[in-house]
Each structure stands twice: as C-alpha cells, then as structure tokens.
Amino acid sequence: MQVTLDRMSRIVVPKAIRDRFALKPGDDLELTLEPDGIRLRPAVPTSPLTDEGGILVCSSAFPPSAWDVGAFLDAPRTQRSTEIGGL
C-alpha cells in the first residue's frame, strides 16, 4: 500500500489499516527506523474488542461473512459438486 506525504510532510493512515488495528484519532503510534525503511505500529497492542455502551464489539479484519460457518462449509461443497457433477 502506498501513501503520499502532504505539503506539511504528514501521511494519512488508510481506513483499511485503521480498521484492522482499531486505530482512532488520538491513538499513539510508534515509529521505528529499520535498516531498509520505517516501521509504524500502534504504541500499545490493541484488542479487536471494544466496549460500546456495555456491549463488546469485535472490530477484527475479518468481514462478517467470515463468521458464517454454514456459508464457509457450503462454499467448497458447492464448488466440488459443480466440478464433479457439472451442475
């Protein structure tokens, strides 16, 4: 993924990355110099679980469809049936 420095030499962390690591405005990031570049990571490892009004909400990188076990099992079965039976 590529980002561009703006006029003030700032970068914007893309939404997909912010969502994956549950980053919010005001969160601290740790910048580390590496031999081949720069590493940027959350200063404190974040949990994908957050408390929103007394309800635990998971903000993982997996889409909600990944939690559908039935669909997960049916997809390969359907593909196999199509390949074998030509349906």
C-alpha positions in Angstrom: 0.0 0.0 0.0 1.4 3.4 -0.9 0.7 6.7 0.8 1.9 10.2 -0.1 3.3 12.9 2.1 1.1 16.1 2.1 2.5 19.7 2.0 3.2 19.5 5.7 5.0 16.2 5.4 2.2 14.2 7.0 0.7 10.9 6.0 -2.8 9.6 6.3 -3.2 6.0 7.5 -5.6 4.4 5.1 -9.0 3.4 6.5 -8.4 -0.3 5.9 -5.3 -0.2 8.1 -7.1 1.9 10.8 -9.9 -0.6 10.9 -7.6 -3.6 11.1 -5.8 -2.2 14.1 -8.8 -0.5 15.6 -7.0 2.9 15.4 -8.9 6.0 16.4 -8.0 9.7 16.4 -5.6 10.4 19.3 -4.1 6.9 19.4 -0.3 6.9 19.7 1.9 5.2 17.1 5.4 4.0 17.4 7.9 4.9 14.7 11.0 2.7 14.4 13.9 3.1 12.0 14.8 -0.2 10.3 17.8 -0.8 8.1 15.6 -0.8 5.0 12.9 1.7 5.9 10.5 2.9 8.6 8.1 0.8 10.7 4.9 2.3 12.1 2.9 0.4 14.6 0.4 1.0 17.4 2.3 2.1 20.6 0.2 -0.4 22.6 -1.1 -3.6 21.1 -4.9 -3.1 20.7 -7.6 -5.6 21.2 -10.1 -6.1 18.5 -12.8 -6.0 21.3 -14.1 -2.6 22.4 -16.8 -1.8 24.9 -19.6 0.2 23.2 -22.3 1.1 25.6 -21.8 -2.1 27.7 -21.7 -4.4 24.6 -18.5 -6.0 23.5 -17.9 -5.2 19.7 -15.3 -7.0 17.6 -13.5 -4.9 15.1 -11.4 -7.5 13.5 -10.0 -7.6 10.0 -12.4 -10.4 9.0 -15.6 -9.4 7.3 -18.9 -10.5 9.0 -19.3 -13.2 6.3 -16.3 -14.9 7.6 -18.2 -15.6 10.8 -20.9 -17.5 8.9 -19.8 -21.1 9.5 -22.6 -22.6 7.3 -21.5 -20.5 4.3 -17.9 -21.3 5.0 -18.7 -25.1 4.8 -21.2 -24.8 1.9 -18.9 -22.9 -0.5 -16.3 -25.7 -1.0 -19.1 -28.3 -1.2 -20.9 -26.4 -3.8 -17.8 -26.0 -5.8 -16.9 -29.7 -5.6 -20.5 -30.6 -6.6 -20.2 -28.4 -9.6 -16.8 -29.8 -10.6 -17.9 -33.4 -10.2 -21.4 -33.3 -11.4 -21.2 -30.5 -13.9 -24.1 -28.8 -12.2 
